[in-house]
Every structure is written in C-alpha cells, then in structure tokens.
C-alpha cells in the first residue's frame, strides 16, 4: 500500500491515497479519503499514472472515495488535477468512481452526460457495489 499525507504535521484526518492492487495493469486504481493535496498528486497519483502510460496507450481509472473526502481538494491539488487532466485528456478509456458522496456521484453523471467533451466512459457506483465497479472497469479487455 502506498500512502501519502500532507506533511510533517499531518493528522489522521489528512488525505491518505492508497494504490489498489489486483487490477489489470492498464487500470490506475486508488482509494482516497480526507483532503487531497498537491503533494498527493506529485508523489502518488501522477507517478503511478505516468508509469502505466509507458506500457499502455489508454488507461482506465478506478477510484474509491471515502465519505470524509467531502473535506475536498486544496487549491494546489485542484491546479495539478487540471493541468494533468488536460495533458492526458485522451489517454482514458473509462473511469469508475465508487462513492457514497452525493456531490461526487452527481458530478460523475454530469461528466457522463458531457461524454462528447470527455473521452471514455465514466460511471459512478455506490460503495456497496464496489465489486460491480471492479468488474465493469476490467470488462472487455483487449
């Protein structure tokens, strides 16, 4: 398990990003909780995704978001997400978001509706359906 926190004064309430195992190699799989920081992107998310892109032209994303993620995203992390997201916009086949956080489920529906703007499919799953999300993200592998 790879984890990261916001710094030397981090508490258990700070973000912990876990790289999830037991997925096909072309799936970037993470579990997130707490508050996302710029350091989380720089030390966990970006390196894992860039490493996978060395081996695969297209990736799939599987992300579990804990209820305490409602703490949100720091501005520096939002900027990293925006820069990195736009630079890899066409590198995604599909994304599965597993969460019970209502605003995130609604955001996934909006992204799915705007599918012509965002390549690849995105689907939100309730936490109770995590196994279905894992099946969906791995199905039809070529």
C-alpha positions, 0 to 999 in steps of 0.5 A: 500500500502506498500512502501519502499525507500532507506533511510533517504535521499531518493528522489522521484526518489528512488525505491518505491515497492508497494504490489498489492492487489486483487490477489489470495493469492498464487500470490506475486504481486508488482509494482516497479519503480526507483532503487531497493535496498537491503533494498527493498528486506529485508523489502518488497519483501522477507517478503511478499514472505516468508509469502505466502510460509507458506500457499502455496507450489508454488507461482506465481509472478506478477510484474509491472515495471515502465519505470524509473526502467531502473535506475536498481538494486544496487549491494546489491539488485542484491546479495539478488535477487540471493541468494533468487532466488536460495533458492526458485528456485522451489517454482514458478509456473509462473511469469508475468512481465508487462513492457514497458522496452525493456531490461526487456521484452527481458530478460523475453523471454530469461528466457522463452526460458531457461524454462528447467533451470527455473521452471514455466512459465514466460511471459512478457506483455506490460503495456497496457495489464496489465489486460491480465497479471492479468488474465493469472497469476490467470488462472487455479487455483487449 
